[in-house]
Structure formats: C-alpha cells, structure tokens
Amino acid sequence: MIEQLINLTNDALYSYILIILLVLGGIYFTFRTRFAQFRLLGQQFKAVTEKTDGNGVSSFQALMVSTASRVGTGNIIGVATALCVGGFGSVFWMWVIAFLGAATAFIESTLAQIYKKKGLDGCYGGPAYYIEAATKCKWLAVLFSVFLVLTYGVGFNMLASYNLQSTFSSYSFYNAKYTPWIIGLVIALLVGYCLIGGGKRLISVTSFLVPIMGAVYILVAIVISVLNVKMLPDVFKQIFTGAFDLQAIFGGFSGSCVMYGIKRGLFSNEAGVGSAPNASASAEVSHPAKQGLVQVLSVFIDTLLVCSATAFMCMSSGVTPPTSSNEAAAYVQAALGATLGKAGPIFITVAMILFAFTTLLGNLYYVDKIINYLLGKEPSKKVRNVIYVIASLVIFVGAGLSADLLWGVADIMMGSMTLINMPIILILGKYAVRALTDYEGKCKMGGDITFSAKDIGLPHKTDYWN
C-alpha cells in the first residue's frame, strides 16, 4: 500500500506538475539568458580555472562537490532503469532536460552566490537563504531545508547504498540475506570516517576522485562504443523513434520514455532542484555569474557525458534490457560483459564503488551546510558528530531495502524540493539575468571583473557584494 501511494504521488508529480515547471522554466531561462549555456561555453571553462587567494573554496572545488553529487549511481543504475522501463527513447528526453536545465542551473547558482553568507570557514549559502530573502517567509525556507535533508541525507543516500550493493549480486559470493548488510556497513564506516574531518575533507576527497573516475568511465564508454560501432546507427535510430513514438507515450504516460527520461535526467543533473547552489555559494569568485557558468558545465558533464556514456555502452552491446527496475544493475553488467568479457562486470563494480562514494560525500556536504541554516548557527562538534552517526546509519539501512521503494521515496523528496525552488528562482531570476548582463559588459571592457549589488538594483541586504 505504501509503494502504491508513493507511485501515485510520483505519477502526479512527474506526469504534469514537474514537467511543466522544469521544461517551461528551462525554456524561459534559456531565452532570458540568450542561450548562455551554449553561447558562453568558453567563459565557462575560463571561470572554472579561476584561482582563489588560497583561503576559500575555488570554483573548481565547488564544481567537483556539485558534480560529485550529480555524477553518481544515478548515472549508471538510474540510466539503466530508464532504458529498462522507459525504453531507448528516454535518452533523448534526458538530453532535452540537460540542455534546458543548464540555463536553470545558471540562474539558481548565480542567485546562491549573490545571497551567500559569511561563515567561520569562508562563505556558504543556498536556496534557503534566497527563499527567505525573496518571500520573507522563514517557514518556507525551513520547509525547503527539511526536504533537502530528507532528499540528500536520507532518500538519495539510501538509494546510492542500495545501488552499490546491487552490483555485487552477479558474483558467486553474494547472499541476498547477508551481503547487502555487510556492504552497507563497510560503506557507512568509510563515509563516517570522511565526515569526521568535516567539510574540508569532503571537498579534498571529491576534488581528487571525481575528475579521475569521470575520465576513466567516459574513456571506457568510448572504447566500447568503438568496438560496437556497427550498432551505433541502429542505436541512434531507436533513440529518436522511441522518443517520438506518440502511441507508446500517450498510451501509458506514467511509464513512458518521456516520464522516465525526465525523472532520471532530473535525478542525475538536479537542475532546478536547489541542491547544487549549496556548493556554488561556497566558492570564492569575483563575480556571481562566474559560478553560474561553472554550474552549467556540471550539468553538461553529468548528463551529456556520463549519462550518455552509460546509455551507449548498454545500447550498443546488443543485450536486450529487462523490463524491471530491480534488474537494472544486472543489465549494465550483462551489457559490458558482452563486450569486455569478465572484465566488464568488474569495471562496473569498481565504477559504482567510486560513484556511490563520491555521491554520498557530495550529498552530505549539502546536508552539512543546510544544518547551519536550520540551527541558525554552526553546530557544536558533539551535535555534528550525532548527525554524522545518523547519516552513516541511514546509509547502512538503505543497502538492504527495496529498489522500487527507494526510487519512489527519492523521487518524491526531490520533486518536493523542486516545487519550492523553481517558483522562487522564477521570481528572483531577473537579478541573475542582470548579473549576467553586468558580467558580459565588464568582460568586453577588459580589466578586473568586479561586482556590486547596486549594479543590478538588488533590493535585498546581502553579506557580500556591498
């Protein structure tokens, strides 16, 4: 009954409300920024290389934290689930959400920079702060913060833990009764160790692991696609014919490629959800628009590179996907095994370990920051350690639960965040657009790029940019 209720709620959220919000919002921001996600690609790479004075978090580090959360188990198991249940056409709708979502990511991350706060270890912020500034409703910002904790501290982390242990199911030593709990315990202990070091350790670990694992994963995907190059024309044909199979789409929309493409695309790149701005606000930059452009890159890295890599590895293998989300991990392993032999499942297991680990750390970085807002101050070491113990226990429990239940809970929590964040950034978006115009104007003039809140007519009080 609980799973049925969750499924009904998800159908309502993703069949109507979120599709309208995300797609129309993405189109609106794309036009308002004059296609900045494509037009300013060079500036995106330039902004990510900007260095700090050595004391704060750099744009690159903030990018790696947000990418660590985005690039995770959803890029492997999430994409495989979409292929299994929604069909190959779901890949096209993932791409659509990425292109449109990149503009949304720019807006929300630029706003996070504008409204960021001064802390003991540098700057911090996120949607909770610009929600309160825009609406004067403390309760709405608190509600968003609670949903964020439930989404990233509970839903996504339980799901990441489950997805990781599920990749071991094809090995002979796997025992469905005991192995998930053993793997969950190991993951929980490792994450707990990193958490004890606080935010700085989380940033250093993710900054080191994310570029390496992403590059290796994409390289292997290219190799597999080249080995199966004869299959690629048919793969593209199935993507586009499946994406526009109107009878299949409208015959059962809740299970269609459109819905699964949007759900898994949103789960993967998180544009409009309000998660990445928590990392964006921690970056020390000379202009808010710079960090907005950096987060555009994160969306492209996540969906256009890593999600596409998984999709093409699976689709070009010739292995027919099952129709159950519970078999998504087995499908990925079978697909790689068909091309790489015994090395295929081993590679996916290693990739899942790294992806899951960095996802868990990236998610808990967001939780760590939002706890400051909920408490109204930096928590004491004792309180923080209690939170870390609870976070580790959640990871442990998630390893042994049902896949469908975990996906459903994670989707509802993420959807709830989006329902609050999207209307707010639609209201405040004009200030991010003005910041972009200000940034481009100063780039043309040459010299140092600086920013002042009065340059965009910001009516709200901020800790920075005065």
C-alpha positions as CSV (number, residue, x, y, z in Angstrom):
1,M,0.0,0.0,0.0
2,I,2.9,2.4,0.8
3,E,4.6,1.7,-2.5
4,Q,1.2,2.2,-4.4
5,L,0.7,5.5,-2.6
6,I,4.3,6.6,-3.5
7,N,3.8,5.6,-7.1
8,L,0.5,7.5,-7.4
9,T,2.2,10.6,-5.9
10,N,5.1,10.3,-8.3
11,D,2.8,9.9,-11.3
12,A,1.0,13.1,-10.4
13,L,4.3,15.0,-9.8
14,Y,6.2,13.9,-12.9
15,S,3.3,13.4,-15.4
16,Y,2.1,17.0,-15.0
17,I,3.5,19.4,-12.4
18,L,7.2,19.0,-12.7
19,I,7.3,18.6,-16.5
20,I,5.6,21.9,-16.8
21,L,7.8,23.6,-14.2
22,L,11.1,22.2,-15.5
23,V,10.5,22.4,-19.2
24,L,8.8,25.7,-19.4
25,G,11.2,27.1,-16.7
26,G,14.2,25.9,-18.7
27,I,12.9,27.4,-21.9
28,Y,12.1,30.7,-20.2
29,F,15.6,30.9,-18.7
30,T,17.3,29.9,-21.9
31,F,15.7,32.8,-23.7
32,R,16.2,35.2,-20.8
33,T,19.9,34.4,-20.7
34,R,20.1,34.5,-24.5
35,F,21.2,30.8,-24.7
36,A,24.1,31.4,-22.3
37,Q,24.6,27.7,-21.8
38,F,25.8,27.4,-25.4
39,R,26.9,31.0,-26.2
40,L,29.3,31.3,-23.3
41,L,31.0,27.9,-23.4
42,G,34.4,29.5,-23.5
43,Q,33.6,31.6,-20.4
44,Q,32.5,28.5,-18.6
45,F,35.9,26.9,-18.9
46,K,37.6,30.2,-18.1
47,A,35.6,30.6,-14.9
48,V,36.3,27.1,-13.6
49,T,40.1,27.8,-13.7
50,E,39.9,31.0,-11.6
51,K,42.0,30.7,-8.5
52,T,41.3,32.0,-5.0
53,D,43.6,33.7,-2.6
54,G,44.2,30.2,-1.0
55,N,41.8,30.6,1.9
56,G,38.4,29.9,0.3
57,V,36.8,27.2,-1.9
58,S,37.7,27.6,-5.5
59,S,35.2,27.4,-8.4
60,F,36.8,24.1,-9.4
61,Q,36.4,22.7,-6.0
62,A,32.7,23.8,-5.8
63,L,32.2,22.3,-9.3
64,M,33.7,19.0,-8.1
65,V,31.4,18.9,-5.0
66,S,28.3,19.5,-7.1
67,T,29.5,17.1,-9.8
68,A,30.2,14.5,-7.1
69,S,26.6,14.7,-6.0
70,R,25.3,14.8,-9.6
71,V,27.7,12.2,-11.1
72,G,26.8,9.1,-9.1
73,T,24.9,5.9,-9.1
74,G,22.1,7.6,-11.0
75,N,24.4,7.9,-14.0
76,I,24.7,4.1,-14.1
77,I,21.7,2.4,-12.4
78,G,19.4,5.4,-13.0
79,V,20.1,5.4,-16.7
80,A,19.8,1.7,-16.9
81,T,16.5,1.9,-15.1
82,A,15.2,4.4,-17.7
83,L,16.4,2.1,-20.5
84,C,14.7,-0.9,-18.9
85,V,11.4,0.7,-18.1
86,G,11.1,3.7,-20.4
87,G,12.9,2.4,-23.4
88,F,15.8,3.8,-25.5
89,G,13.8,6.9,-26.3
90,S,14.2,8.1,-22.7
91,V,17.8,9.0,-23.6
92,F,16.6,11.8,-25.9
93,W,14.5,13.3,-23.1
94,M,17.4,13.2,-20.7
95,W,19.3,15.3,-23.2
96,V,16.4,17.8,-23.5
97,I,16.3,18.2,-19.8
98,A,20.1,18.7,-19.7
99,F,20.1,21.4,-22.4
100,L,17.1,23.3,-20.8
101,G,18.2,22.6,-17.2
102,A,21.7,24.1,-17.8
103,A,20.0,27.5,-18.1
104,T,18.1,26.8,-14.9
105,A,21.4,25.7,-13.2
106,F,23.0,29.0,-14.1
107,I,20.1,31.0,-12.5
108,E,19.9,29.2,-9.2
109,S,23.7,29.1,-8.7
110,T,24.2,32.7,-9.6
111,L,21.5,33.6,-7.0
112,A,23.2,31.4,-4.4
113,Q,26.4,33.5,-5.0
114,I,24.5,36.8,-4.7
115,Y,22.8,35.9,-1.5
116,K,25.7,33.9,0.2
117,K,26.6,34.4,3.8
118,K,29.9,34.9,5.7
119,G,30.9,32.0,7.9
120,L,33.9,31.0,10.1
121,D,35.5,28.9,7.3
122,G,34.5,31.2,4.4
123,C,31.2,31.7,2.6
124,Y,28.1,29.5,2.5
125,G,24.5,29.7,1.3
126,G,22.0,28.2,-1.0
127,P,18.2,28.3,-1.8
128,A,17.2,28.6,1.9
129,Y,18.8,32.0,2.0
130,Y,17.4,33.4,-1.2
131,I,14.0,31.9,-0.5
132,E,13.8,33.8,2.8
133,A,15.1,37.0,1.2
134,A,12.6,36.8,-1.6
135,T,9.5,35.7,0.3
136,K,10.2,36.9,3.9
137,C,8.7,33.5,4.8
138,K,11.1,31.8,7.2
139,W,8.9,28.7,7.3
140,L,9.1,28.2,3.5
141,A,12.9,28.3,3.7
142,V,12.8,25.9,6.6
143,L,10.5,23.5,4.8
144,F,12.8,23.5,1.8
145,S,15.7,22.8,4.1
146,V,13.9,19.9,5.7
147,F,13.1,18.4,2.2
148,L,16.8,18.8,1.3
149,V,17.9,16.9,4.4
150,L,15.3,14.1,3.6
151,T,16.3,14.1,0.0
152,Y,20.1,14.0,0.2
153,G,20.7,12.8,3.7
154,V,18.0,10.0,3.6
155,G,16.5,9.3,0.1
156,F,19.4,9.7,-2.2
157,N,22.0,8.2,0.2
158,M,19.9,5.1,0.9
159,L,19.4,4.7,-2.8
160,A,23.1,5.1,-3.5
161,S,23.9,2.5,-0.9
162,Y,21.4,0.1,-2.4
163,N,22.6,0.7,-5.9
164,L,26.2,0.0,-4.9
165,Q,25.5,-3.3,-3.1
166,S,23.2,-4.4,-6.0
167,T,26.2,-4.5,-8.4
168,F,27.7,-7.4,-6.4
169,S,24.6,-9.5,-7.0
170,S,26.1,-11.2,-10.0
171,Y,29.1,-12.6,-8.0
172,S,29.0,-16.1,-6.6
173,F,29.7,-15.0,-3.0
174,Y,26.6,-12.8,-3.0
175,N,24.0,-13.9,-0.4
176,A,20.8,-11.8,-0.7
177,K,20.2,-12.2,3.1
178,Y,23.6,-11.1,4.4
179,T,25.8,-9.5,1.7
180,P,23.7,-6.2,1.3
181,W,24.1,-5.5,5.1
182,I,27.8,-6.3,5.1
183,I,28.4,-4.0,2.2
184,G,26.2,-1.3,3.7
185,L,28.2,-1.5,6.9
186,V,31.5,-1.0,5.1
187,I,30.2,2.0,3.1
188,A,28.8,3.5,6.3
189,L,32.1,3.2,8.1
190,L,34.1,4.7,5.3
191,V,31.7,7.7,4.9
192,G,31.7,8.2,8.6
193,Y,35.5,8.5,8.6
194,C,35.4,11.2,6.0
195,L,32.6,13.0,7.8
196,I,34.6,13.3,10.9
197,G,37.0,15.5,9.0
198,G,34.2,17.9,8.2
199,G,33.7,20.0,5.0
200,K,37.3,20.5,4.1
201,R,37.9,16.7,4.0
202,L,34.8,16.2,1.9
203,I,36.0,18.8,-0.6
204,S,39.5,17.4,-0.8
205,V,38.3,13.8,-1.3
206,T,35.7,14.7,-4.0
207,S,38.1,17.1,-5.8
208,F,40.6,14.2,-6.2
209,L,38.2,11.4,-7.1
210,V,35.6,13.0,-9.4
211,P,37.9,14.0,-12.3
212,I,39.7,10.7,-12.3
213,M,36.6,8.4,-12.2
214,G,34.7,10.5,-14.7
215,A,37.6,10.5,-17.2
216,V,38.2,6.7,-16.9
217,Y,34.5,5.9,-17.2
218,I,34.0,8.0,-20.3
219,L,37.1,6.6,-21.9
220,V,35.9,3.0,-21.3
221,A,32.5,4.0,-22.8
222,I,34.2,5.4,-25.9
223,V,36.2,2.2,-26.3
224,I,33.1,0.0,-26.0
225,S,31.2,2.2,-28.5
226,V,34.1,2.0,-31.0
227,L,34.2,-1.8,-30.6
228,N,30.4,-1.9,-31.3
229,V,30.5,0.9,-33.9
230,K,28.3,-1.1,-36.3
231,M,25.5,-1.0,-33.8
232,L,25.6,2.8,-33.4
233,P,23.4,3.8,-36.4
234,D,20.6,1.5,-35.1
235,V,21.1,2.9,-31.5
236,F,20.5,6.4,-32.7
237,K,17.5,5.3,-34.7
238,Q,16.0,3.6,-31.7
239,I,16.6,6.7,-29.5
240,F,14.8,9.1,-31.9
241,T,12.0,6.7,-33.0
242,G,11.4,5.8,-29.3
243,A,11.4,9.4,-28.2
244,F,8.6,10.3,-30.6
245,D,6.5,7.2,-30.5
246,L,3.3,9.1,-29.7
247,Q,1.2,6.0,-29.3
248,A,3.5,4.5,-26.7
249,I,3.9,7.9,-24.9
250,F,0.2,8.7,-24.6
251,G,-0.9,5.1,-24.2
252,G,0.8,4.9,-20.8
253,F,2.4,8.2,-20.0
254,S,3.4,7.3,-16.4
255,G,5.7,4.6,-17.7
256,S,6.7,6.3,-21.0
257,C,10.2,7.3,-22.2
258,V,9.3,11.0,-21.7
259,M,8.5,10.5,-18.0
260,Y,11.5,8.2,-17.3
261,G,13.8,10.5,-19.3
262,I,12.7,13.5,-17.3
263,K,12.7,11.7,-13.9
264,R,16.1,10.1,-14.4
265,G,17.5,13.2,-16.1
266,L,16.4,15.3,-13.2
267,F,17.6,12.8,-10.7
268,S,21.0,12.9,-12.4
269,N,21.7,16.5,-13.2
270,E,19.4,18.1,-10.5
271,A,19.0,21.4,-12.3
272,G,16.2,23.3,-10.7
273,V,16.1,21.1,-7.6
274,G,18.1,23.5,-5.5
275,S,21.0,21.2,-4.5
276,A,24.0,22.5,-6.4
277,P,23.5,26.1,-5.3
278,N,24.6,24.9,-1.8
279,A,28.0,24.1,-3.2
280,S,28.1,27.1,-5.6
281,A,27.6,29.5,-2.6
282,S,30.8,28.2,-1.0
283,A,33.0,29.3,-3.9
284,E,35.2,32.5,-3.7
285,V,34.7,34.3,-7.0
286,S,35.0,37.8,-8.2
287,H,31.5,37.8,-9.8
288,P,28.4,35.7,-9.1
289,A,27.8,35.0,-12.8
290,K,31.1,33.2,-13.0
291,Q,29.9,30.4,-10.6
292,G,26.6,30.2,-12.5
293,L,28.5,29.5,-15.7
294,V,30.6,26.9,-13.8
295,Q,27.5,25.0,-12.8
296,V,26.3,24.9,-16.4
297,L,29.4,22.8,-17.0
298,S,28.4,20.4,-14.2
299,V,25.1,19.7,-15.9
300,F,26.7,19.0,-19.2
301,I,29.4,16.8,-17.6
302,D,26.7,14.8,-15.8
303,T,24.1,14.2,-18.5
304,L,25.7,14.8,-21.9
305,L,28.9,12.9,-21.0
306,V,28.4,10.4,-18.1
307,C,24.7,9.5,-18.6
308,S,25.3,9.3,-22.4
309,A,28.3,7.1,-21.8
310,T,26.2,4.6,-19.8
311,A,23.4,4.7,-22.4
312,F,25.7,4.0,-25.3
313,M,27.7,1.3,-23.5
314,C,24.4,-0.6,-22.8
315,M,22.6,0.1,-26.1
316,S,25.5,-0.8,-28.4
317,S,26.1,-4.1,-26.6
318,G,23.1,-5.8,-28.3
319,V,21.8,-7.0,-24.9
320,T,18.1,-6.7,-24.6
321,P,17.1,-4.7,-21.5
322,P,14.8,-6.4,-19.0
323,T,11.5,-4.6,-18.1
324,S,12.1,-4.4,-14.3
325,S,13.9,-1.6,-12.4
326,N,15.2,-4.3,-10.0
327,E,17.3,-5.8,-12.8
328,A,18.9,-2.5,-13.9
329,A,22.3,-3.4,-12.3
330,A,22.3,-6.9,-13.8
331,Y,21.5,-5.3,-17.2
332,V,24.5,-3.0,-17.1
333,Q,26.8,-5.8,-16.1
334,A,25.5,-8.1,-18.8
335,A,25.9,-5.3,-21.4
336,L,29.5,-4.7,-20.5
337,G,30.2,-8.4,-20.2
338,A,29.0,-8.9,-23.8
339,T,31.8,-6.6,-25.0
340,L,34.6,-6.8,-22.4
341,G,34.0,-10.4,-21.1
342,K,34.7,-11.0,-17.4
343,A,36.3,-7.6,-17.1
344,G,33.0,-5.8,-17.8
345,P,31.2,-6.6,-14.5
346,I,34.4,-5.9,-12.5
347,F,34.8,-2.5,-14.1
348,I,31.1,-1.6,-13.3
349,T,31.6,-2.7,-9.7
350,V,34.7,-0.5,-9.3
351,A,32.9,2.4,-11.0
352,M,29.9,2.0,-8.8
353,I,32.1,2.0,-5.7
354,L,33.7,5.3,-6.7
355,F,30.5,6.9,-8.0
356,A,28.5,5.8,-4.9
357,F,31.2,7.0,-2.5
358,T,31.5,10.5,-4.1
359,T,27.7,10.8,-4.3
360,L,27.4,10.1,-0.6
361,L,30.0,12.7,0.3
362,G,28.6,15.3,-2.1
363,N,25.1,14.7,-0.7
364,L,26.2,15.0,2.9
365,Y,28.2,18.2,2.1
366,Y,24.8,19.7,1.2
367,V,23.2,18.4,4.4
368,D,26.2,19.7,6.4
369,K,25.6,23.2,5.1
370,I,21.8,23.3,5.4
371,I,22.1,22.1,9.1
372,N,23.7,25.5,9.7
373,Y,20.6,27.3,8.4
374,L,18.2,25.1,10.4
375,L,20.0,25.6,13.6
376,G,20.8,29.3,12.9
377,K,24.4,28.8,13.7
378,E,27.4,26.5,13.3
379,P,26.5,23.3,15.4
380,S,28.9,22.2,18.1
381,K,31.2,19.3,17.5
382,K,29.1,17.0,19.6
383,V,25.9,17.8,17.7
384,R,27.7,17.5,14.4
385,N,29.0,14.0,15.3
386,V,25.5,12.9,16.3
387,I,24.3,14.0,12.8
388,Y,27.2,12.1,11.2
389,V,26.3,8.9,13.1
390,I,22.7,9.1,12.0
391,A,23.8,9.8,8.4
392,S,26.0,6.7,8.5
393,L,23.2,4.5,9.9
394,V,20.9,5.7,7.1
395,I,23.5,4.5,4.6
396,F,23.7,1.2,6.3
397,V,19.9,0.7,6.3
398,G,19.5,1.7,2.7
399,A,21.6,-1.2,1.4
400,G,19.0,-3.8,2.5
401,L,15.7,-2.2,1.3
402,S,13.6,-2.4,-1.9
403,A,14.8,-0.7,-5.1
404,D,11.3,0.4,-6.1
405,L,10.6,1.8,-2.7
406,L,13.9,3.8,-2.5
407,W,13.5,5.2,-6.1
408,G,9.9,6.3,-5.2
409,V,10.9,8.0,-2.0
410,A,13.9,9.7,-3.5
411,D,11.8,11.0,-6.5
412,I,9.1,12.4,-4.2
413,M,11.6,14.2,-1.9
414,M,13.5,15.6,-4.9
415,G,10.2,16.7,-6.5
416,S,9.1,18.5,-3.3
417,M,12.4,20.5,-3.3
418,T,11.8,21.4,-6.9
419,L,8.2,22.6,-6.3
420,I,9.6,25.2,-3.8
421,N,12.8,26.1,-5.6
422,M,11.5,26.6,-9.1
423,P,8.8,29.3,-8.4
424,I,11.3,31.2,-6.3
425,I,14.0,31.3,-8.9
426,L,11.4,32.4,-11.5
427,I,10.7,35.3,-9.2
428,L,14.3,36.2,-8.5
429,G,15.7,35.2,-11.9
430,K,15.8,38.8,-13.1
431,Y,18.6,39.5,-10.7
432,A,20.7,36.6,-12.1
433,V,20.0,37.8,-15.6
434,R,21.1,41.3,-14.7
435,A,24.2,39.8,-13.1
436,L,25.0,38.0,-16.4
437,T,24.5,41.2,-18.4
438,D,26.8,43.1,-16.0
439,Y,29.4,40.3,-16.3
440,E,29.4,40.3,-20.1
441,G,29.6,44.1,-20.2
442,K,32.6,44.1,-17.9
443,C,34.3,41.3,-19.9
444,K,34.0,43.5,-23.0
445,M,35.6,46.4,-21.2
446,G,38.6,44.3,-20.1
447,G,40.5,44.6,-16.8
448,D,39.4,43.1,-13.5
449,I,35.9,41.7,-13.2
450,T,34.2,43.0,-10.1
451,F,30.6,43.1,-8.9
452,S,28.4,45.2,-6.7
453,A,24.8,44.5,-5.6
454,K,23.8,48.1,-6.6
455,D,24.9,47.3,-10.2
456,I,21.8,45.1,-10.6
457,G,19.4,47.1,-8.4
458,L,19.2,44.3,-5.8
459,P,16.7,45.5,-3.1
460,H,17.7,42.8,-0.5
461,K,20.5,43.0,2.1
462,T,23.5,40.7,1.5
463,D,26.7,39.8,3.4
464,Y,28.8,40.3,0.2
465,W,28.9,42.5,-2.9
466,N,28.4,45.8,-1.0
